[in-house]
Amino acid sequence: MAEPNKPAILVARAVFPEVEERLRVHFVVETTPAGTVWSQEELVQRLQGKAGVLTTGGERIDAALLAACPQLRIAANLAVGHNNFDLAAMTAAGVLGTNAPDVLTETTADFGFALLMATARRVTESERYLRAGHWKQWSLDLFAGAEVHGTTLGILGMGRIGQAIARRGAHGFGMRVIYHNRSRLDEATEAGCRASYVSKAELLAQADHLVLVLPYTPEAHHSIGAAEIAQMKPTATLVNIARGGIVDDAALARALRERRIAAAGLDVFEGEPKVHPDLLAVPNVVLTPHIASATLPTRMAMAMLAADNLIAYLTQGRALTPLNPEVMA
Ligand code: GLV
């Protein structure tokens, strides 16, 4: 029911009841049933008359949607990545975008390391073998994997999460850490995570374990394809916890099948939740459904941050983590 003093918002994907409760203090809230993902057309329909929307990385806020939803003032993403936002179009339409950084950094780095370990030490491949009843005897080289401690950890994209992974590798596993990034970190930050800057070619050639943590942009599309994989060590592993589309999944599946690299761990996929069928067909890849930030406390913190951005902006004209702050001016 319309409440004259409360703006209306849409929560475009089911969130925790505590988050809805907080939003209801300030807004008339339309929620989305668990398991529902709106098509773009349905999203536009549900956004009619809404001043704000809480999105996940799965809802596209683009020029066509903005033109069809003139009352929209803010889209608050429950994700640190925001490649689902056309920020230039949002700014042109006077719509604020916010994301959910920081609260997920350490949790996501934990998962990056978990995926690295599972990939190097063949955790899921060996579990499938055991569950299928193939384990008849111990043998010396049964599921022998790659060493992790003391090896070279390569990181492509050295933002907050990349740095947190570097700290784990350097301080926890005695790894030599090298990284490549659009811009080099200052000396103190490099020293804090014991990481050395190298060119992308050096990163590819030297890493024993390469972890991708860069944001998705059109320039980052297929940053790792057949040509890049060809520069990696045949014993190397590759982990992607960044975004689908950064890796050319078909080229990677081919390289894994031909053992051009040892193994891969992927939490994100181009066109997810679809997964390239060639990846499903190779044994030396660990596949997880975009869960790098998925602990209950962290997902709660991300959802609350998105909610707080909606509340701060629609009630006071400011936001906690704005992506296009010029809109607030
Ligand atoms: C998850 O992928 C995020 O960007 O927060």
Residues whose N, C-alpha, C, O or C-beta is under 5 A from the ligand:
A	BS01	GLV	L78 A79 V80 G81 A242
